[in-house]
Amino acid sequence: MATSLRCFLRSGKQAVLVVARRGIHRSPPAALQVTVRDALNQALDEELERDERVFLLGEEVAQYDGAYKISRGLWKKYGDKRIIDTPISEMGFAGIAVGAAMAGLRPICEFMTFNFSMQAIDQVINSAAKTYYMSAGLQAVPIVFRGPNGASAGVAAQHSQCFAAWYGHCPGLKVVSPWNSEDAKGLLKSAIRDDNPVVFLENELLYGVPFEMSEESQSKDFTVPIGKAKIERPGTHITLVSHSRYVGHCLDAAAVLAKEGIDCEVINLRTIRPLDVECIESSVMKTNHLVTVEGGWPQFGVGAEICARIMEGSAFNYLDSPVTRVTGVDIPMPYAKILEEHSLPQVKDIIFSVKKTLNV
């Protein structure tokens, strides 16, 4: 009995020594789940702390913590001078923000929805976007215009427009459209640090959605470069290109199609202007097929621009079929729920267009 016990202890000791020599295997830390709302809040907090020239203004951003709680806690932390509630006058407070940017500050101008930016479009286009050119490079306008863009739910025609193509049309602006939490945080930090006016198009329906964020993205130094798309899912049969909420729709469609043997590559544009044409072309040269997906109207839209760029570039000769666009319907947004659903791209619409493009 004593002998067997000694043998057991000796073997156990040797096992411990072997494990010690090999080193203890540590599994990688689990990715953190963060909502898009909290990711945007983190980005604002970190940039306000990093640079005292940064300030936020807009309707209900301070004492109410923001209409969508994006600025939650920032007024209490930074005070009235840096988190500023404004009257309901987009033309007025957008003009104040542009003037502050010209004077050397770095304002973040929040529109409660980008539909209301129409009230301030003269400030965005004529004052912010054109000044650097008109001053021969002497006067920068480092400003971020941000807020929810595109259709929400049940808010009808005047509150459901996508402005990606509107602002993407204008030279002098950078236009950003994040999808997940990592996009939102990294791109907002890059936008705030950029010396050009940036239109930052969020999506109200994504605010409460949690996404995994890598350990790297938790750093205060983490940024996502403006102008670079990301391949969210590699594939070989067809390329799906989208931005904002519809990247998720494309991934869902790709998962369904994978069960049928169709391998989709999904590209998250991240930035509308400047458009990462190189990424799209490289993918099309590999897959030989392209479908674009967006929530905006079809005429003169983001998908239309991508089609034109592909036709004009070297990737055109690699296409085995015409490019297909999946877009919102060419009507003002209806209020009725069922009509609203039929007015916006659904996963089934993407699946149908992929099969049509591949002729399967």
Secondary structure, DSSP 8 states (H G I E B T S, - for coil): -HHHHHHHHHHHHHHHHHHHHH---------EEEEHHHHHHHHHHHHHHH-TTEEEEETTSSTT--TTSTTTTHHHHH-TTTEEE--S-HHHHHHHHHHHHHTT-EEEEE-SSGGGGGGGHHIIIIIIITHHHHTTTS-----EEEEE-S--SS--GGG----HHHHHTSTT-EEE---SHHHHHHHHHHHHH-SS-EEEEE-GGGTT-EEEE-SGGGSTT----TT--EEEE--SSEEEEE-TTHHHHHHHHHHHHHTTT--EEEEE--EEES--HHHHHHHHHHHS-EEEE-SS-STT-HHHHHHHHHHHSGGGGG-SS--EEE---SS---SSHHHHHHHS--HHHHHHHHHHHHT-
